[in-house]
Amino acid sequence: MAVSGVLQTVLLGAAAAFVLFAIVLMYRIVAGPTMQDRVIAVNGIGTNAVVVLALLAAALDQPGFLDVAIVYGLLNFLMSIAISKFSVERGGVI
Amino acid sequence: MTITEILIVALVAGGTFFGFVAVVGIIRLPDLYSRAHATSKSDTLGIVLTLGGVTLVFGADLAVAKTVLLAVFLFVTNPTAAHAITRAAYDQDITPWTTEGEE
């Protein structure tokens, strides 16, 4: 269903806020003292991107964005597990 | 505004607030383990609330099934990823932050 003007503004504003949060999280990627700090920050940026995609799908009435969001979430989880698994010698982190 | 629209605005605002809390935690907390705690709990709650608002926007559609699937998936995988990262860090002998040694 198409959303009304006020609701669309609220959804787009929330998407802009999450984009701002992702930009702020880049400080932790640059400054983070250990490699795992950076992985956690990248993971947070990925989840923020998923939320932004879902909000844009609702605001712009484009349900196709949700498929992109699902694939992005899957790849984001895979990235975290792969990095944490291959950065340890014995590899059994889960 | 109808009841549904007020509910959508409340859910999205709550989700944005908890996303903000997660970002403040990642930037301000002192070590890796406390940062992982901030991102895994606050961020997950923010995601679930925001995706609940998106679900209400779509009403009755196939997109609702996709959004609920996305919410359930992130609800499971986000804490799992944080757990895996912190366990990898613990195996690499990264010591947790304590107040000993200060003062």
N, CA and C atoms of all chains as a GROMACS GRO file, in nm:
protein
  591
    1MET      N    1   0.084  -0.119   0.000
    1MET     CA    2   0.000   0.000   0.000
    1MET      C    3   0.087   0.124   0.000
    2ALA      N    4   0.040   0.228  -0.064
    2ALA     CA    5   0.119   0.352  -0.068
    2ALA      C    6   0.103   0.425   0.066
    3VAL      N    7   0.212   0.483   0.113
    3VAL     CA    8   0.208   0.549   0.242
    3VAL      C    9   0.176   0.697   0.224
    4SER      N   10   0.119   0.758   0.330
    4SER     CA   11   0.084   0.899   0.323
    4SER      C   12   0.209   0.985   0.340
    5GLY      N   13   0.192   1.117   0.325
    5GLY     CA   14   0.306   1.207   0.323
    5GLY      C   15   0.383   1.210   0.454
    6VAL      N   16   0.309   1.222   0.566
    6VAL     CA   17   0.374   1.233   0.698
    6VAL      C   18   0.449   1.104   0.728
    7LEU      N   19   0.383   0.991   0.701
    7LEU     CA   20   0.444   0.861   0.731
    7LEU      C   21   0.570   0.839   0.648
    8GLN      N   22   0.561   0.882   0.519
    8GLN     CA   23   0.680   0.867   0.434
    8GLN      C   24   0.796   0.951   0.487
    9THR      N   25   0.764   1.071   0.536
    9THR     CA   26   0.870   1.155   0.593
    9THR      C   27   0.933   1.089   0.715
   10VAL      N   28   0.847   1.026   0.800
   10VAL     CA   29   0.901   0.960   0.920
   10VAL      C   30   0.991   0.844   0.881
   11LEU      N   31   0.948   0.764   0.783
   11LEU     CA   32   1.028   0.647   0.743
   11LEU      C   33   1.160   0.690   0.680
   12LEU      N   34   1.154   0.793   0.594
   12LEU     CA   35   1.278   0.840   0.531
   12LEU      C   36   1.371   0.905   0.634
   13GLY      N   37   1.312   0.974   0.735
   13GLY     CA   38   1.394   1.033   0.840
   13GLY      C   39   1.464   0.927   0.923
   14ALA      N   40   1.392   0.817   0.954
   14ALA     CA   41   1.455   0.708   1.028
   14ALA      C   42   1.566   0.644   0.947
   15ALA      N   43   1.545   0.630   0.814
   15ALA     CA   44   1.650   0.574   0.728
   15ALA      C   45   1.772   0.665   0.728
   16ALA      N   46   1.749   0.798   0.723
   16ALA     CA   47   1.862   0.893   0.727
   16ALA      C   48   1.936   0.882   0.859
   17ALA      N   49   1.861   0.864   0.970
   17ALA     CA   50   1.926   0.850   1.100
   17ALA      C   51   2.014   0.726   1.104
   18PHE      N   52   1.965   0.614   1.047
   18PHE     CA   53   2.046   0.493   1.049
   18PHE      C   54   2.170   0.507   0.960
   19VAL      N   55   2.158   0.582   0.850
   19VAL     CA   56   2.276   0.609   0.767
   19VAL      C   57   2.378   0.689   0.847
   20LEU      N   58   2.328   0.788   0.925
   20LEU     CA   59   2.418   0.868   1.010
   20LEU      C   60   2.486   0.780   1.114
   21PHE      N   61   2.411   0.684   1.173
   21PHE     CA   62   2.472   0.593   1.271
   21PHE      C   63   2.584   0.512   1.205
   22ALA      N   64   2.561   0.467   1.082
   22ALA     CA   65   2.663   0.388   1.012
   22ALA      C   66   2.789   0.471   0.989
   23ILE      N   67   2.770   0.599   0.955
   23ILE     CA   68   2.887   0.685   0.934
   23ILE      C   69   2.963   0.704   1.065
   24VAL      N   70   2.888   0.720   1.177
   24VAL     CA   71   2.955   0.735   1.307
   24VAL      C   72   3.030   0.608   1.343
   25LEU      N   73   2.975   0.490   1.308
   25LEU     CA   74   3.042   0.364   1.340
   25LEU      C   75   3.176   0.350   1.268
   26MET      N   76   3.196   0.423   1.158
   26MET     CA   77   3.324   0.414   1.088
   26MET      C   78   3.439   0.463   1.175
   27TYR      N   79   3.409   0.547   1.278
   27TYR     CA   80   3.515   0.588   1.371
   27TYR      C   81   3.575   0.466   1.438
   28ARG      N   82   3.490   0.368   1.476
   28ARG     CA   83   3.542   0.249   1.544
   28ARG      C   84   3.624   0.163   1.450
   29ILE      N   85   3.590   0.163   1.319
   29ILE     CA   86   3.670   0.087   1.224
   29ILE      C   87   3.809   0.148   1.212
   30VAL      N   88   3.816   0.281   1.208
   30VAL     CA   89   3.946   0.347   1.193
   30VAL      C   90   4.026   0.335   1.322
   31ALA      N   91   3.960   0.359   1.439
   31ALA     CA   92   4.033   0.373   1.564
   31ALA      C   93   4.048   0.243   1.641
   32GLY      N   94   3.958   0.143   1.616
   32GLY     CA   95   3.951   0.025   1.701
   32GLY      C   96   4.084  -0.040   1.727
   33PRO      N   97   4.122  -0.061   1.854
   33PRO     CA   98   4.258  -0.109   1.881
   33PRO      C   99   4.282  -0.252   1.832
   34THR      N  100   4.183  -0.339   1.837
   34THR     CA  101   4.203  -0.476   1.792
   34THR      C  102   4.125  -0.501   1.663
   35MET      N  103   4.160  -0.613   1.599
   35MET     CA  104   4.090  -0.650   1.475
   35MET      C  105   3.944  -0.682   1.502
   36GLN      N  106   3.915  -0.743   1.619
   36GLN     CA  107   3.776  -0.781   1.648
   36GLN      C  108   3.686  -0.658   1.668
   37ASP      N  109   3.743  -0.549   1.720
   37ASP     CA  110   3.665  -0.426   1.730
   37ASP      C  111   3.616  -0.382   1.592
   38ARG      N  112   3.706  -0.392   1.496
   38ARG     CA  113   3.669  -0.350   1.360
   38ARG      C  114   3.564  -0.444   1.301
   39VAL      N  115   3.578  -0.575   1.330
   39VAL     CA  116   3.478  -0.669   1.278
   39VAL      C  117   3.340  -0.639   1.335
   40ILE      N  118   3.335  -0.607   1.466
   40ILE     CA  119   3.206  -0.575   1.528
   40ILE      C  120   3.148  -0.450   1.468
   41ALA      N  121   3.232  -0.349   1.440
   41ALA     CA  122   3.181  -0.226   1.380
   41ALA      C  123   3.129  -0.251   1.238
   42VAL      N  124   3.201  -0.334   1.161
   42VAL     CA  125   3.154  -0.365   1.025
   42VAL      C  126   3.022  -0.441   1.030
   43ASN      N  127   3.011  -0.532   1.129
   43ASN     CA  128   2.886  -0.605   1.147
   43ASN      C  129   2.771  -0.509   1.180
   44GLY      N  130   2.798  -0.410   1.266
   44GLY     CA  131   2.694  -0.313   1.298
   44GLY      C  132   2.654  -0.230   1.177
   45ILE      N  133   2.752  -0.193   1.094
   45ILE     CA  134   2.719  -0.116   0.974
   45ILE      C  135   2.633  -0.201   0.880
   46GLY      N  136   2.665  -0.331   0.871
   46GLY     CA  137   2.585  -0.419   0.785
   46GLY      C  138   2.440  -0.431   0.831
   47THR      N  139   2.420  -0.447   0.964
   47THR     CA  140   2.283  -0.455   1.013
   47THR      C  141   2.209  -0.323   0.994
   48ASN      N  142   2.283  -0.209   1.011
   48ASN     CA  143   2.221  -0.080   0.984
   48ASN      C  144   2.179  -0.070   0.837
   49ALA      N  145   2.261  -0.124   0.747
   49ALA     CA  146   2.226  -0.118   0.605
   49ALA      C  147   2.100  -0.200   0.577
   50VAL      N  148   2.086  -0.316   0.645
   50VAL     CA  149   1.966  -0.396   0.628
   50VAL      C  150   1.842  -0.319   0.670
   51VAL      N  151   1.852  -0.249   0.785
   51VAL     CA  152   1.736  -0.171   0.834
   51VAL      C  153   1.705  -0.057   0.738
   52VAL      N  154   1.811   0.008   0.684
   52VAL     CA  155   1.788   0.118   0.588
   52VAL      C  156   1.716   0.066   0.464
   53LEU      N  157   1.757  -0.052   0.416
   53LEU     CA  158   1.691  -0.109   0.297
   53LEU      C  159   1.544  -0.139   0.325
   54ALA      N  160   1.515  -0.195   0.444
   54ALA     CA  161   1.375  -0.225   0.477
   54ALA      C  162   1.292  -0.098   0.488
   55LEU      N  163   1.350   0.007   0.550
   55LEU     CA  164   1.276   0.134   0.563
   55LEU      C  165   1.251   0.197   0.427
   56LEU      N  166   1.351   0.189   0.336
   56LEU     CA  167   1.330   0.245   0.202
   56LEU      C  168   1.227   0.165   0.125
   57ALA      N  169   1.225   0.032   0.145
   57ALA     CA  170   1.123  -0.049   0.080
   57ALA      C  171   0.984  -0.007   0.123
   58ALA      N  172   0.969   0.027   0.253
   58ALA     CA  173   0.837   0.069   0.301
   58ALA      C  174   0.804   0.210   0.254
   59ALA      N  175   0.902   0.301   0.257
   59ALA     CA  176   0.873   0.442   0.227
   59ALA      C  177   0.848   0.463   0.078
   60LEU      N  178   0.925   0.395  -0.007
   60LEU     CA  179   0.913   0.417  -0.151
   60LEU      C  180   0.822   0.315  -0.217
   61ASP      N  181   0.761   0.225  -0.138
   61ASP     CA  182   0.669   0.123  -0.190
   61ASP      C  183   0.738   0.035  -0.294
   62GLN      N  184   0.855  -0.014  -0.260
   62GLN     CA  185   0.933  -0.101  -0.348
   62GLN      C  186   0.963  -0.231  -0.274
   63PRO      N  187   0.874  -0.330  -0.276
   63PRO     CA  188   0.899  -0.452  -0.198
   63PRO      C  189   1.021  -0.530  -0.245
   64GLY      N  190   1.071  -0.502  -0.367
   64GLY     CA  191   1.189  -0.571  -0.415
   64GLY      C  192   1.312  -0.544  -0.331
   65PHE      N  193   1.315  -0.428  -0.261
   65PHE     CA  194   1.430  -0.397  -0.176
   65PHE      C  195   1.445  -0.498  -0.063
   66LEU      N  196   1.333  -0.563  -0.024
   66LEU     CA  197   1.340  -0.658   0.088
   66LEU      C  198   1.423  -0.780   0.051
   67ASP      N  199   1.417  -0.823  -0.076
   67ASP     CA  200   1.501  -0.936  -0.120
   67ASP      C  201   1.648  -0.900  -0.107
   68VAL      N  202   1.680  -0.777  -0.148
   68VAL     CA  203   1.818  -0.731  -0.135
   68VAL      C  204   1.859  -0.730   0.012
   69ALA      N  205   1.766  -0.686   0.100
   69ALA     CA  206   1.798  -0.680   0.243
   69ALA      C  207   1.825  -0.819   0.299
   70ILE      N  208   1.744  -0.918   0.258
   70ILE     CA  209   1.764  -1.054   0.310
   70ILE      C  210   1.901  -1.107   0.268
   71VAL      N  211   1.936  -1.088   0.139
   71VAL     CA  212   2.066  -1.137   0.092
   71VAL      C  213   2.180  -1.064   0.163
   72TYR      N  214   2.161  -0.934   0.186
   72TYR     CA  215   2.266  -0.857   0.255
   72TYR      C  216   2.285  -0.907   0.398
   73GLY      N  217   2.174  -0.937   0.466
   73GLY     CA  218   2.185  -0.989   0.602
   73GLY      C  219   2.256  -1.123   0.605
   74LEU      N  220   2.224  -1.210   0.510
   74LEU     CA  221   2.290  -1.341   0.503
   74LEU      C  222   2.440  -1.324   0.483
   75LEU      N  223   2.479  -1.240   0.388
   75LEU     CA  224   2.622  -1.223   0.360
   75LEU      C  225   2.694  -1.158   0.477
   76ASN      N  226   2.624  -1.068   0.549
   76ASN     CA  227   2.683  -1.002   0.664
   76ASN      C  228   2.714  -1.102   0.774
   77PHE      N  229   2.618  -1.192   0.802
   77PHE     CA  230   2.640  -1.296   0.903
   77PHE      C  231   2.755  -1.387   0.862
   78LEU      N  232   2.758  -1.423   0.734
   78LEU     CA  233   2.864  -1.511   0.683
   78LEU      C  234   3.000  -1.446   0.698
   79MET      N  235   3.006  -1.312   0.674
   79MET     CA  236   3.133  -1.240   0.688
   79MET      C  237   3.183  -1.246   0.831
   80SER      N  238   3.094  -1.220   0.929
   80SER     CA  239   3.138  -1.222   1.069
   80SER      C  240   3.186  -1.360   1.109
   81ILE      N  241   3.110  -1.464   1.074
   81ILE     CA  242   3.148  -1.600   1.113
   81ILE      C  243   3.280  -1.639   1.046
   82ALA      N  244   3.296  -1.605   0.918
   82ALA     CA  245   3.417  -1.644   0.847
   82ALA      C  246   3.540  -1.577   0.907
   83ILE      N  247   3.532  -1.446   0.936
   83ILE     CA  248   3.647  -1.377   0.991
   83ILE      C  249   3.680  -1.430   1.130
   84SER      N  250   3.576  -1.451   1.216
   84SER     CA  251   3.607  -1.500   1.350
   84SER      C  252   3.657  -1.644   1.347
   85LYS      N  253   3.616  -1.721   1.248
   85LYS     CA  254   3.661  -1.861   1.241
   85LYS      C  255   3.803  -1.871   1.189
   86PHE      N  256   3.838  -1.790   1.091
   86PHE     CA  257   3.970  -1.804   1.031
   86PHE      C  258   4.076  -1.720   1.100
   87SER      N  259   4.037  -1.637   1.200
   87SER     CA  260   4.138  -1.562   1.273
   87SER      C  261   4.185  -1.638   1.397
   88VAL      N  262   4.130  -1.756   1.424
   88VAL     CA  263   4.172  -1.836   1.540
   88VAL      C  264   4.239  -1.962   1.487
   89GLU      N  265   4.338  -2.012   1.564
   89GLU     CA  266   4.415  -2.126   1.517
   89GLU      C  267   4.328  -2.251   1.503
   90ARG      N  268   4.257  -2.287   1.612
   90ARG     CA  269   4.185  -2.413   1.607
   90ARG      C  270   4.052  -2.401   1.534
   91GLY      N  271   3.998  -2.279   1.520
   91GLY     CA  272   3.888  -2.257   1.430
   91GLY      C  273   3.750  -2.294   1.481
   92GLY      N  274   3.735  -2.347   1.603
   92GLY     CA  275   3.601  -2.386   1.648
   92GLY      C  276   3.537  -2.278   1.733
   93VAL      N  277   3.482  -2.176   1.671
   93VAL     CA  278   3.430  -2.065   1.748
   93VAL      C  279   3.282  -2.078   1.775
   94ILE      N  280   3.209  -2.163   1.704
   94ILE     CA  281   3.066  -2.178   1.734
   94ILE      C  282   3.043  -2.313   1.801
   95MET      N  283  -0.438   1.114   1.154
   95MET     CA  284  -0.364   0.987   1.146
   95MET      C  285  -0.445   0.874   1.210
   96THR      N  286  -0.437   0.760   1.150
   96THR     CA  287  -0.507   0.646   1.207
   96THR      C  288  -0.424   0.581   1.316
   97ILE      N  289  -0.486   0.485   1.384
   97ILE     CA  290  -0.416   0.413   1.493
   97ILE      C  291  -0.293   0.342   1.437
   98THR      N  292  -0.309   0.282   1.317
   98THR     CA  293  -0.197   0.207   1.259
   98THR      C  294  -0.078   0.299   1.234
   99GLU      N  295  -0.106   0.420   1.183
   99GLU     CA  296   0.004   0.511   1.153
   99GLU      C  297   0.076   0.555   1.280
  100ILE      N  298  -0.002   0.580   1.387
  100ILE     CA  299   0.061   0.619   1.514
  100ILE      C  300   0.148   0.506   1.565
  101LEU      N  301   0.098   0.381   1.551
  101LEU     CA  302   0.176   0.265   1.595
  101LEU      C  303   0.305   0.251   1.514
  102ILE      N  304   0.294   0.276   1.381
  102ILE     CA  305   0.414   0.267   1.296
  102ILE      C  306   0.517   0.370   1.340
  103VAL      N  307   0.471   0.495   1.362
  103VAL     CA  308   0.565   0.600   1.402
  103VAL      C  309   0.630   0.566   1.535
  104ALA      N  310   0.550   0.512   1.631
  104ALA     CA  311   0.606   0.477   1.762
  104ALA      C  312   0.710   0.367   1.748
  105LEU      N  313   0.681   0.264   1.669
  105LEU     CA  314   0.776   0.152   1.654
  105LEU      C  315   0.905   0.198   1.587
  106VAL      N  316   0.892   0.278   1.480
  106VAL     CA  317   1.013   0.323   1.409
  106VAL      C  318   1.096   0.416   1.497
  107ALA      N  319   1.027   0.502   1.576
  107ALA     CA  320   1.101   0.592   1.666
  107ALA      C  321   1.174   0.512   1.773
  108GLY      N  322   1.106   0.410   1.829
  108GLY     CA  323   1.173   0.326   1.928
  108GLY      C  324   1.292   0.252   1.870
  109GLY      N  325   1.277   0.201   1.748
  109GLY     CA  326   1.388   0.131   1.685
  109GLY      C  327   1.505   0.223   1.659
  110THR      N  328   1.477   0.347   1.616
  110THR     CA  329   1.585   0.443   1.593
  110THR      C  330   1.655   0.477   1.723
  111PHE      N  331   1.576   0.489   1.832
  111PHE     CA  332   1.638   0.518   1.963
  111PHE      C  333   1.733   0.407   2.004
  112PHE      N  334   1.692   0.280   1.989
  112PHE     CA  335   1.781   0.173   2.032
  112PHE      C  336   1.901   0.158   1.939
  113GLY      N  337   1.884   0.192   1.809
  113GLY     CA  338   2.001   0.198   1.721
  113GLY      C  339   2.100   0.303   1.767
  114PHE      N  340   2.046   0.418   1.814
  114PHE     CA  341   2.133   0.524   1.867
  114PHE      C  342   2.207   0.476   1.991
  115VAL      N  343   2.135   0.402   2.080
  115VAL     CA  344   2.199   0.350   2.201
  115VAL      C  345   2.313   0.256   2.165
  116ALA      N  346   2.291   0.172   2.062
  116ALA     CA  347   2.395   0.078   2.021
  116ALA      C  348   2.518   0.153   1.970
  117VAL      N  349   2.495   0.259   1.892
  117VAL     CA  350   2.609   0.335   1.838
  117VAL      C  351   2.686   0.403   1.950
  118VAL      N  352   2.614   0.461   2.047
  118VAL     CA  353   2.682   0.525   2.161
  118VAL      C  354   2.764   0.421   2.237
  119GLY      N  355   2.708   0.299   2.253
  119GLY     CA  356   2.782   0.194   2.322
  119GLY      C  357   2.908   0.156   2.249
  120ILE      N  358   2.900   0.141   2.116
  120ILE     CA  359   3.019   0.100   2.041
  120ILE      C  360   3.126   0.208   2.045
  121ILE      N  361   3.085   0.334   2.042
  121ILE     CA  362   3.185   0.440   2.041
  121ILE      C  363   3.244   0.461   2.180
  122ARG      N  364   3.163   0.456   2.286
  122ARG     CA  365   3.206   0.504   2.416
  122ARG      C  366   3.257   0.397   2.510
  123LEU      N  367   3.215   0.271   2.497
  123LEU     CA  368   3.250   0.170   2.597
  123LEU      C  369   3.398   0.134   2.588
  124PRO      N  370   3.457   0.083   2.699
  124PRO     CA  371   3.603   0.080   2.705
  124PRO      C  372   3.670  -0.036   2.632
  125ASP      N  373   3.609  -0.154   2.619
  125ASP     CA  374   3.684  -0.262   2.554
  125ASP      C  375   3.593  -0.343   2.463
  126LEU      N  376   3.653  -0.442   2.397
  126LEU     CA  377   3.586  -0.520   2.294
  126LEU      C  378   3.460  -0.591   2.345
  127TYR      N  379   3.470  -0.650   2.466
  127TYR     CA  380   3.359  -0.733   2.513
  127TYR      C  381   3.237  -0.649   2.547
  128SER      N  382   3.259  -0.532   2.609
  128SER     CA  383   3.144  -0.446   2.639
  128SER      C  384   3.086  -0.387   2.511
  129ARG      N  385   3.172  -0.361   2.413
  129ARG     CA  386   3.119  -0.311   2.284
  129ARG      C  387   3.034  -0.418   2.216
  130ALA      N  388   3.079  -0.544   2.223
  130ALA     CA  389   3.000  -0.652   2.163
  130ALA      C  390   2.866  -0.666   2.233
  131HIS      N  391   2.865  -0.646   2.365
  131HIS     CA  392   2.738  -0.652   2.439
  131HIS      C  393   2.644  -0.541   2.392
  132ALA      N  394   2.697  -0.420   2.368
  132ALA     CA  395   2.612  -0.310   2.322
  132ALA      C  396   2.552  -0.341   2.186
  133THR      N  397   2.637  -0.388   2.092
  133THR     CA  398   2.585  -0.408   1.957
  133THR      C  399   2.490  -0.527   1.950
  134SER      N  400   2.517  -0.634   2.030
  134SER     CA  401   2.433  -0.752   2.013
  134SER      C  402   2.295  -0.734   2.074
  135LYS      N  403   2.284  -0.659   2.183
  135LYS     CA  404   2.151  -0.647   2.246
  135LYS      C  405   2.072  -0.527   2.195
  136SER      N  406   2.132  -0.406   2.207
  136SER     CA  407   2.055  -0.287   2.168
  136SER      C  408   2.024  -0.286   2.019
  137ASP      N  409   2.125  -0.326   1.938
  137ASP     CA  410   2.104  -0.324   1.794
  137ASP      C  411   1.996  -0.423   1.753
  138THR      N  412   1.994  -0.542   1.816
  138THR     CA  413   1.893  -0.642   1.781
  138THR      C  414   1.753  -0.592   1.814
  139LEU      N  415   1.739  -0.530   1.933
  139LEU     CA  416   1.607  -0.477   1.970
  139LEU      C  417   1.564  -0.365   1.874
  140GLY      N  418   1.659  -0.277   1.838
  140GLY     CA  419   1.625  -0.171   1.743
  140GLY      C  420   1.582  -0.225   1.609
  141ILE      N  421   1.651  -0.331   1.562
  141ILE     CA  422   1.616  -0.391   1.433
  141ILE      C  423   1.477  -0.451   1.438
  142VAL      N  424   1.447  -0.525   1.545
  142VAL     CA  425   1.317  -0.592   1.552
  142VAL      C  426   1.204  -0.489   1.560
  143LEU      N  427   1.224  -0.381   1.638
  143LEU     CA  428   1.119  -0.278   1.647
  143LEU      C  429   1.098  -0.210   1.512
  144THR      N  430   1.209  -0.174   1.444
  144THR     CA  431   1.195  -0.104   1.316
  144THR      C  432   1.129  -0.193   1.211
  145LEU      N  433   1.170  -0.320   1.206
  145LEU     CA  434   1.109  -0.410   1.108
  145LEU      C  435   0.962  -0.438   1.143
  146GLY      N  436   0.925  -0.430   1.273
  146GLY     CA  437   0.783  -0.439   1.309
  146GLY      C  438   0.704  -0.323   1.250
  147GLY      N  439   0.762  -0.201   1.255
  147GLY     CA  440   0.697  -0.087   1.192
  147GLY      C  441   0.682  -0.104   1.042
  148VAL      N  442   0.789  -0.157   0.977
  148VAL     CA  443   0.783  -0.180   0.832
  148VAL      C  444   0.675  -0.282   0.798
  149THR      N  445   0.662  -0.385   0.884
  149THR     CA  446   0.558  -0.486   0.862
  149THR      C  447   0.420  -0.423   0.864
  150LEU      N  448   0.396  -0.330   0.959
  150LEU     CA  449   0.265  -0.265   0.966
  150LEU      C  450   0.241  -0.176   0.844
  151VAL      N  451   0.348  -0.118   0.786
  151VAL     CA  452   0.330  -0.035   0.667
  151VAL      C  453   0.277  -0.119   0.552
  152PHE      N  454   0.331  -0.239   0.535
  152PHE     CA  455   0.293  -0.319   0.420
  152PHE      C  456   0.154  -0.380   0.433
  153GLY      N  457   0.097  -0.382   0.555
  153GLY     CA  458  -0.038  -0.432   0.569
  153GLY      C  459  -0.047  -0.581   0.541
  154ALA      N  460  -0.126  -0.621   0.441
  154ALA     CA  461  -0.141  -0.762   0.406
  154ALA      C  462  -0.082  -0.782   0.267
  155ASP      N  463   0.034  -0.848   0.263
  155ASP     CA  464   0.106  -0.860   0.136
  155ASP      C  465   0.209  -0.971   0.152
  156LEU      N  466   0.269  -1.013   0.041
  156LEU     CA  467   0.380  -1.108   0.050
  156LEU      C  468   0.500  -1.044   0.117
  157ALA      N  469   0.509  -0.909   0.106
  157ALA     CA  470   0.623  -0.839   0.165
  157ALA      C  471   0.625  -0.856   0.316
  158VAL      N  472   0.508  -0.877   0.380
  158VAL     CA  473   0.504  -0.897   0.525
  158VAL      C  474   0.579  -1.025   0.562
  159ALA      N  475   0.557  -1.131   0.482
  159ALA     CA  476   0.627  -1.257   0.509
  159ALA      C  477   0.778  -1.237   0.499
  160LYS      N  478   0.821  -1.161   0.396
  160LYS     CA  479   0.965  -1.137   0.380
  160LYS      C  480   1.020  -1.057   0.497
  161THR      N  481   0.944  -0.956   0.543
  161THR     CA  482   0.994  -0.873   0.653
  161THR      C  483   1.003  -0.952   0.782
  162VAL      N  484   0.901  -1.036   0.809
  162VAL     CA  485   0.904  -1.118   0.930
  162VAL      C  486   1.020  -1.216   0.923
  163LEU      N  487   1.042  -1.274   0.804
  163LEU     CA  488   1.156  -1.365   0.786
  163LEU      C  489   1.288  -1.293   0.815
  164LEU      N  490   1.299  -1.170   0.763
  164LEU     CA  491   1.420  -1.091   0.786
  164LEU      C  492   1.440  -1.062   0.935
  165ALA      N  493   1.330  -1.027   1.005
  165ALA     CA  494   1.339  -0.996   1.148
  165ALA      C  495   1.381  -1.119   1.227
  166VAL      N  496   1.318  -1.234   1.199
  166VAL     CA  497   1.354  -1.357   1.272
  166VAL      C  498   1.499  -1.395   1.245
  167PHE      N  499   1.540  -1.380   1.117
  167PHE     CA  500   1.677  -1.416   1.080
  167PHE      C  501   1.779  -1.329   1.154
  168LEU      N  502   1.754  -1.196   1.154
  168LEU     CA  503   1.849  -1.108   1.223
  168LEU      C  504   1.845  -1.130   1.373
  169PHE      N  505   1.727  -1.164   1.427
  169PHE     CA  506   1.714  -1.190   1.570
  169PHE      C  507   1.800  -1.309   1.612
  170VAL      N  508   1.815  -1.407   1.522
  170VAL     CA  509   1.898  -1.523   1.554
  170VAL      C  510   2.045  -1.495   1.526
  171THR      N  511   2.076  -1.435   1.412
  171THR     CA  512   2.216  -1.431   1.368
  171THR      C  513   2.296  -1.318   1.430
  172ASN      N  514   2.233  -1.207   1.469
  172ASN     CA  515   2.312  -1.094   1.519
  172ASN      C  516   2.382  -1.126   1.651
  173PRO      N  517   2.312  -1.182   1.753
  173PRO     CA  518   2.384  -1.223   1.874
  173PRO      C  519   2.482  -1.337   1.849
  174THR      N  520   2.450  -1.427   1.754
  174THR     CA  521   2.541  -1.537   1.724
  174THR      C  522   2.673  -1.484   1.667
  175ALA      N  523   2.666  -1.386   1.579
  175ALA     CA  524   2.787  -1.329   1.521
  175ALA      C  525   2.870  -1.260   1.628
  176ALA      N  526   2.803  -1.185   1.718
  176ALA     CA  527   2.877  -1.118   1.825
  176ALA      C  528   2.944  -1.220   1.916
  177HIS      N  529   2.873  -1.330   1.945
  177HIS     CA  530   2.931  -1.436   2.029
  177HIS      C  531   3.054  -1.497   1.963
  178ALA      N  532   3.046  -1.523   1.832
  178ALA     CA  533   3.158  -1.585   1.762
  178ALA      C  534   3.279  -1.491   1.762
  179ILE      N  535   3.255  -1.362   1.740
  179ILE     CA  536   3.366  -1.267   1.736
  179ILE      C  537   3.432  -1.256   1.873
  180THR      N  538   3.350  -1.246   1.980
  180THR     CA  539   3.410  -1.232   2.112
  180THR      C  540   3.481  -1.360   2.154
  181ARG      N  541   3.430  -1.476   2.114
  181ARG     CA  542   3.498  -1.600   2.150
  181ARG      C  543   3.631  -1.611   2.076
  182ALA      N  544   3.633  -1.565   1.950
  182ALA     CA  545   3.761  -1.562   1.877
  182ALA      C  546   3.859  -1.469   1.946
  183ALA      N  547   3.808  -1.354   1.996
  183ALA     CA  548   3.896  -1.261   2.066
  183ALA      C  549   3.948  -1.322   2.195
  184TYR      N  550   3.861  -1.396   2.268
  184TYR     CA  551   3.905  -1.458   2.393
  184TYR      C  552   4.009  -1.566   2.367
  185ASP      N  553   3.994  -1.640   2.256
  185ASP     CA  554   4.094  -1.741   2.222
  185ASP      C  555   4.227  -1.678   2.185
  186GLN      N  556   4.226  -1.552   2.142
  186GLN     CA  557   4.351  -1.485   2.109
  186GLN      C  558   4.409  -1.410   2.229
  187ASP      N  559   4.359  -1.442   2.350
  187ASP     CA  560   4.412  -1.387   2.475
  187ASP      C  561   4.402  -1.236   2.483
  188ILE      N  562   4.293  -1.180   2.432
  188ILE     CA  563   4.266  -1.038   2.454
  188ILE      C  564   4.199  -1.027   2.590
  189THR      N  565   4.265  -0.960   2.687
  189THR     CA  566   4.212  -0.960   2.824
  189THR      C  567   4.098  -0.860   2.836
  190PRO      N  568   3.996  -0.895   2.915
  190PRO     CA  569   3.887  -0.799   2.938
  190PRO      C  570   3.933  -0.679   3.019
  191TRP      N  571   3.862  -0.569   3.002
  191TRP     CA  572   3.892  -0.445   3.073
  191TRP      C  573   3.844  -0.456   3.217
  192THR      N  574   3.929  -0.422   3.314
  192THR     CA  575   3.888  -0.418   3.454
  192THR      C  576   3.934  -0.287   3.516
  193THR      N  577   3.886  -0.259   3.638
  193THR     CA  578   3.929  -0.136   3.706
  193THR      C  579   4.053  -0.159   3.791
  194GLU      N  580   4.107  -0.283   3.795
  194GLU     CA  581   4.234  -0.304   3.865
  194GLU      C  582   4.344  -0.229   3.789
  195GLY      N  583   4.451  -0.197   3.856
  195GLY     CA  584   4.561  -0.133   3.787
  195GLY      C  585   4.541   0.016   3.768
  196GLU      N  586   4.415   0.066   3.781
  196GLU     CA  587   4.397   0.211   3.780
  196GLU      C  588   4.412   0.262   3.922
  197GLU      N  589   4.400   0.388   3.943
  197GLU     CA  590   4.412   0.456   4.072
  197GLU      C  591   4.555   0.463   4.122
   0.00000   0.00000   0.00000
